[in-house]
């Protein structure tokens, strides 16, 4: 057990010494290329000004008939019923 831990410590020490002996230079290279300005066509992008929801607002509506409770889904976005009345 002691021999194993000594080998691990020795290996780490050698690794640290080796990495410090060979420094690595890292730098970002800049591109001298000029980028063309972005052109925006207002007529094509006029539709993007309006925001539309991706999901419909759907909830349950309840009613009571003859002591029984029924439910049915309702689409609040389109103001339409979904499915049929079902007993709860």
TORBA-501249 format. One record per residue (C-alpha): residue number from 0; residue in one letter; chain; x, y, z. Coordinates in nm, 4 decimals, decimal comma. Layout:
REM residues N
k	r	c	xx	yy	zz
NUM	a	A	X	Y	Z
...
END
This chain:
REM residues 88
k	r	c	xx	yy	zz
0	x	A	0,0000	0,0000	0,0000
1	x	A	0,2826	0,2379	0,0885
2	x	A	0,4713	0,1511	-0,2288
3	x	A	0,1618	0,2232	-0,4391
4	x	A	0,1062	0,5669	-0,2832
5	x	A	0,4760	0,6540	-0,3237
6	x	A	0,4575	0,5643	-0,6948
7	x	A	0,1510	0,7831	-0,7411
8	x	A	0,3172	1,0791	-0,5697
9	x	A	0,6373	1,0267	-0,7724
10	x	A	0,4380	1,0078	-1,0978
11	x	A	0,2534	1,3316	-1,0177
12	x	A	0,5797	1,5070	-0,9303
13	x	A	0,7372	1,3966	-1,2605
14	x	A	0,4297	1,5125	-1,4499
15	x	A	0,4397	1,8574	-1,2875
16	x	A	0,8113	1,8984	-1,3573
17	x	A	0,7667	1,7870	-1,7194
18	x	A	0,4767	2,0243	-1,7821
19	x	A	0,6625	2,3184	-1,6301
20	x	A	0,9716	2,2450	-1,8432
21	x	A	0,7750	2,2662	-2,1689
22	x	A	0,5543	2,5747	-2,1545
23	x	A	0,2717	2,5962	-2,4031
24	x	A	0,2022	2,9292	-2,5683
25	x	A	-0,1602	2,9903	-2,6500
26	x	A	-0,2835	3,2963	-2,8327
27	x	A	-0,5861	3,3903	-3,0350
28	x	A	-0,5227	3,4682	-3,3973
29	x	A	-0,7127	3,7647	-3,5318
30	x	A	-0,8458	3,7673	-3,8817
31	x	A	-0,7568	4,0699	-4,0919
32	x	A	-1,0493	4,0028	-4,3192
33	x	A	-1,3119	4,2759	-4,3307
34	x	A	-1,6649	4,1517	-4,2772
35	x	A	-1,9344	4,2997	-4,4929
36	x	A	-2,2115	4,4802	-4,3057
37	x	A	-2,5369	4,2936	-4,2556
38	x	A	-2,8140	4,4192	-4,4773
39	x	A	-3,1714	4,3907	-4,3613
40	x	A	-3,4625	4,3990	-4,5975
41	x	A	-3,7462	4,5636	-4,4066
42	x	A	-4,0174	4,4231	-4,6313
43	x	A	-3,9103	4,0620	-4,5720
44	x	A	-3,8734	4,1035	-4,1953
45	x	A	-4,1955	4,2961	-4,1332
46	x	A	-4,3714	3,9696	-4,0442
47	x	A	-4,1249	3,9093	-3,7595
48	x	A	-4,2556	4,2090	-3,5637
49	x	A	-4,5744	4,0272	-3,4645
50	x	A	-4,5416	3,7755	-3,1849
51	x	A	-4,7457	3,4588	-3,2009
52	x	A	-4,7702	3,2078	-2,9191
53	x	A	-4,6381	2,8626	-2,9973
54	x	A	-4,8798	2,6791	-2,7717
55	x	A	-5,2532	2,7122	-2,7277
56	x	A	-5,4033	2,7926	-2,3886
57	x	A	-5,6134	2,4855	-2,3096
58	x	A	-5,8090	2,4274	-1,9906
59	x	A	-6,0979	2,2304	-1,8471
60	x	A	-6,4569	2,3532	-1,8208
61	x	A	-6,6917	2,1876	-1,5747
62	x	A	-7,0679	2,1528	-1,5523
63	x	A	-7,3049	1,9766	-1,3179
64	x	A	-7,6157	1,7930	-1,4381
65	x	A	-7,8422	1,5799	-1,2192
66	x	A	-7,5838	1,5713	-0,9398
67	x	A	-7,3041	1,4496	-1,1716
68	x	A	-7,0000	1,6568	-1,2646
69	x	A	-6,8840	1,6604	-1,6267
70	x	A	-6,5730	1,8135	-1,7783
71	x	A	-6,4665	1,9129	-2,1271
72	x	A	-6,1505	2,0720	-2,2618
73	x	A	-6,1692	2,4246	-2,4010
74	x	A	-5,9140	2,6000	-2,6208
75	x	A	-5,9010	2,9565	-2,4877
76	x	A	-5,6751	3,0702	-2,7746
77	x	A	-5,9212	2,9724	-3,0478
78	x	A	-6,2311	2,9884	-2,8266
79	x	A	-6,3436	2,6409	-2,9345
80	x	A	-6,4403	2,3224	-2,7565
81	x	A	-6,2111	2,0183	-2,7726
82	x	A	-6,3626	1,6725	-2,7486
83	x	A	-6,6882	1,5759	-2,5758
84	x	A	-6,8228	1,6069	-2,2223
85	x	A	-6,6958	1,3284	-1,9962
86	x	A	-6,7968	1,2199	-1,6492
87	x	A	-6,5482	1,3117	-1,3758
END
